[in-house]
Amino acid sequence: MRGNTFGKAFSISSFGESHGVAMGVVIDGCLPNLEVDFDLIRTDLARRKPGQSVITTARNESDGFEILSGIFEGKTLGTPIAIIIRNTDAKSSDYDQLKNVFRPSHADYTYQEKYGIRDHRGGGRQSARETVARVLAGSFAKMILRNMGVSIQAYVSQVHDLELKKSYLELDLDQTEKNMVRCPDPEMAEKMIGKIAQAKEEGNTLGGVISCVIKQVPIGLGEPVFDKLNADLAKAMFSINAVKGFDLGSGFEGVKLKGSEHNDVFEKNGDRIVTKTNNSGGIQGGISNGGDIYFRVGFKPVASLLLEQESVNVGHETVTFTTQGRHDPCVLPRAVPIVEAMAALVLVDHYLRNSTIKMQPFL
């Protein structure tokens, strides 16, 4: 199987299955002498880990990490960084009845047809458990970006039909981590939590939208043709389990405007050139323009339901089944740090590809 590596100058390769011994990642291209913020890693992992609230899966993984290489005396060496997280609460027996069933909207059928073999325990490599590797690597990318003054903040802006209409400019994003659904609007957060709790009680699931804002981005990240910054961000987001949509800046709403309304007019601000509006979402011609990068990511409802469903088995027979095991009724709260991680990986990769100081260490 190919396609387990992401990035060019700053690349990550993830490995492991949901119910295997461990999940892991190898980070290649990280700058030397970077002071490792272990608290940041632990915080990001805690935001993604299962069992963190009543509206997430009950799987109880501590997600303690083990660093195997690439770090010495609290600093990066510039060599490959290898990290693993052991799976300690896998209950593979929950999936015995699904061994020969192709679950609706999962990768069971396509994986089996492509490779002729699959790990049915929790979805194996298809599982969102794989995203723990991305969050690990994303924390290192965030450390580099933080030294550059770049900040990334994602939050839940929609659950099912509950949509937060406010722009990120109207919100206090510091409120995002103060509730279990990770919505910065307290009133809307309560409604979202209620909606998810109801779906969980019914054995059903919900989808929604995560918005993300990146501030203080240097001008010049991205290439004008195939390696556009927005194209790589879209690819990064679509690589996350359950993602079905991505829009940048004005996105699909922008089609309702005329060109005279949508154009971001340039103006002088001190010794800088800025735009009066930011319908472009901080990227023009595939290259960052120094404005805030903001985008939205649409997630489908979780495919694992606790309701009876109909499908087909490996013998092409129609079957009815009920999914066992522990699953999220809504993936959004735990996906916030994953969106941030993938955005951070894209930005650092482009920074190191384009920067004339990419080989200089942090001293």
Residue pairs with C-beta under 8 A, 6 or more apart in sequence:
1 115
1 125
4 13
4 14
4 15
5 11
5 12
5 13
6 12
6 13
6 236
6 239
6 345
7 29
7 345
7 346
7 349
8 349
8 353
9 29
9 349
9 352
9 353
9 358
10 27
10 28
10 29
10 30
10 141
10 345
10 348
10 349
10 352
11 27
11 28
11 29
11 349
12 25
12 26
12 27
12 28
12 133
12 134
12 137
12 345
13 25
13 26
13 28
14 23
14 24
14 25
14 130
14 133
14 134
14 137
15 23
15 24
15 25
15 26
15 133
16 22
16 23
16 24
16 84
16 87
16 125
16 129
16 130
16 133
17 119
17 121
17 122
17 124
17 125
17 127
17 129
18 87
18 90
18 119
18 121
18 122
18 123
18 124
18 125
18 127
18 129
18 130
19 87
19 90
19 92
19 95
19 119
19 121
19 122
19 124
20 87
20 119
20 124
21 86
21 87
22 84
22 85
22 86
22 87
23 84
23 85
23 87
23 129
23 130
23 132
23 133
24 82
24 83
24 84
24 85
24 133
25 82
25 83
25 133
25 134
25 136
25 137
26 80
26 81
26 82
27 70
27 80
27 81
27 82
27 83
27 137
27 140
28 80
28 81
29 349
29 352
30 70
30 76
30 78
30 81
30 140
30 144
31 76
31 78
31 144
31 352
31 358
31 360
31 361
31 362
32 75
32 76
32 77
32 78
32 361
32 362
33 75
33 76
33 78
33 361
33 362
33 363
34 75
34 76
34 140
34 143
34 144
34 147
34 361
34 362
35 74
35 75
35 143
35 362
36 71
36 74
36 75
36 76
36 140
36 143
37 139
37 143
40 139
40 142
40 143
41 65
41 136
41 139
44 135
44 136
44 138
44 139
44 142
44 337
44 340
44 341
45 63
45 65
45 85
45 132
45 135
45 136
45 139
46 52
46 63
47 135
47 177
47 182
47 334
47 336
47 337
48 63
48 131
48 132
48 135
48 334
48 337
48 338
49 61
49 62
49 63
49 132
49 334
50 56
50 57
50 58
50 59
50 60
50 61
50 326
50 328
50 334
51 57
51 58
51 59
51 60
51 61
52 180
52 333
52 334
53 180
53 333
54 180
54 197
55 180
55 181
55 193
55 196
55 197
55 200
55 328
55 329
55 330
55 333
56 180
56 328
56 333
56 334
57 326
57 327
57 328
58 326
59 89
59 90
59 326
60 89
61 85
61 87
61 88
61 89
62 88
63 85
63 132
64 85
64 86
65 83
65 84
65 85
65 136
66 83
66 84
66 85
66 86
67 81
67 82
67 83
68 82
68 83
68 84
69 79
69 80
69 81
69 82
70 76
70 77
70 79
70 80
70 81
70 82
71 77
71 81
76 140
78 361
81 140
83 136
85 132
85 133
85 136
87 129
90 121
90 122
91 325
91 326
92 121
92 122
94 122
94 324
94 325
94 326
95 120
95 121
95 122
95 324
95 325
97 321
97 324
98 120
98 321
98 323
98 324
99 120
100 313
100 314
100 315
101 108
101 311
101 313
101 314
101 319
101 321
102 108
102 109
102 112
102 311
102 312
102 313
102 314
103 303
103 304
103 309
103 311
103 323
104 303
104 309
104 311
105 300
105 303
106 123
106 126
106 303
106 304
107 123
107 126
108 118
108 120
108 123
108 126
111 118
111 124
111 125
111 126
112 118
112 314
118 124
118 126
119 125
122 129
122 325
123 129
126 241
127 241
128 241
128 242
128 331
130 241
131 240
131 241
131 335
131 338
134 240
134 338
134 341
134 342
134 345
135 337
135 338
135 341
137 341
137 345
138 337
138 338
138 340
138 341
138 342
138 344
138 345
139 341
141 341
141 344
141 345
141 347
141 348
142 152
142 340
142 341
142 344
144 348
144 351
145 151
145 152
145 344
145 347
145 348
145 351
147 362
148 216
148 218
148 351
149 216
150 214
150 215
150 216
150 217
150 218
150 347
151 214
151 215
151 216
152 212
152 213
152 214
152 340
152 343
152 344
152 347
153 173
153 176
153 212
153 213
153 214
153 215
153 340
154 210
154 211
154 212
154 213
154 336
154 337
154 339
154 340
154 343
155 168
155 171
155 173
155 176
155 182
155 183
155 184
155 210
155 211
155 212
155 336
156 164
156 181
156 182
156 183
156 192
156 208
156 209
156 210
156 211
156 332
156 333
156 336
157 163
157 164
157 183
157 208
157 209
157 210
157 211
157 296
158 164
158 208
158 209
159 181
159 183
159 192
159 195
159 196
159 206
159 208
159 330
159 332
160 195
160 199
160 206
160 207
160 208
162 188
162 191
162 192
162 195
162 208
163 209
164 171
164 183
164 185
164 188
166 185
168 211
168 213
168 294
171 184
171 185
172 184
173 184
173 213
174 184
175 184
175 185
175 186
176 182
176 183
176 184
176 336
178 186
179 186
179 189
179 190
179 193
180 193
180 333
181 189
181 192
181 193
181 196
181 332
181 333
182 332
182 333
182 336
183 189
183 192
195 206
196 206
196 329
196 330
197 329
199 205
199 206
199 329
199 330
200 329
202 307
203 305
203 306
203 307
204 301
204 305
204 306
204 307
204 329
205 301
205 302
205 303
205 304
205 305
205 327
205 328
205 329
205 330
206 301
206 302
206 329
206 330
207 242
207 244
207 298
207 299
207 300
207 301
207 302
207 330
207 331
207 332
208 298
208 299
208 330
208 332
209 245
209 296
209 297
209 298
209 299
209 332
210 296
210 297
210 299
210 332
210 335
210 336
210 339
211 294
211 295
211 296
211 297
212 294
212 295
212 296
212 297
212 339
212 340
212 343
213 292
213 293
213 294
214 282
214 292
214 293
214 294
214 343
214 347
215 292
217 282
217 288
217 290
217 291
217 292
217 293
217 347
218 288
218 290
218 351
219 287
219 288
219 289
219 290
220 287
220 288
220 354
221 229
221 287
221 288
221 347
221 350
221 351
221 354
222 228
222 229
222 230
222 232
222 283
222 286
222 287
222 288
222 350
223 229
223 286
223 287
224 285
224 286
224 287
225 286
227 286
227 350
228 283
228 285
228 286
228 287
229 283
229 286
229 287
229 288
229 346
229 350
230 248
230 281
230 283
230 286
231 286
232 346
232 349
232 350
233 246
233 248
233 293
233 295
233 343
233 346
234 246
234 248
236 342
236 343
236 345
236 346
237 243
237 246
237 295
237 297
237 339
237 342
238 246
239 342
240 297
240 335
240 338
240 339
240 342
241 331
242 299
242 300
242 302
242 303
242 331
242 335
243 297
243 298
243 299
243 300
244 298
244 299
244 300
245 296
245 297
245 298
246 295
246 296
246 297
246 298
247 295
247 296
248 280
248 281
248 283
248 293
248 294
248 295
249 278
249 279
249 280
249 281
249 282
249 283
249 294
249 295
250 257
250 262
250 279
250 280
250 281
251 281
251 295
251 296
254 262
254 279
257 279
262 279
263 279
264 275
264 276
264 277
264 278
264 279
264 280
264 284
265 275
265 276
265 277
266 273
266 274
266 275
266 276
267 273
267 274
267 275
267 276
268 274
272 290
274 290
274 291
275 289
275 291
278 291
278 292
278 294
280 289
280 291
281 291
281 292
281 293
281 294
281 295
282 288
282 289
282 290
282 291
282 292
282 293
282 294
283 289
283 293
297 339
299 331
299 332
299 335
301 330
302 327
302 328
302 329
302 330
302 331
304 323
304 325
304 327
305 323
306 322
306 323
306 327
307 322
308 320
308 321
308 322
309 320
309 321
309 322
309 323
310 318
310 319
310 320
311 318
311 319
311 320
311 321
312 318
312 319
313 319
328 334
351 358
352 358
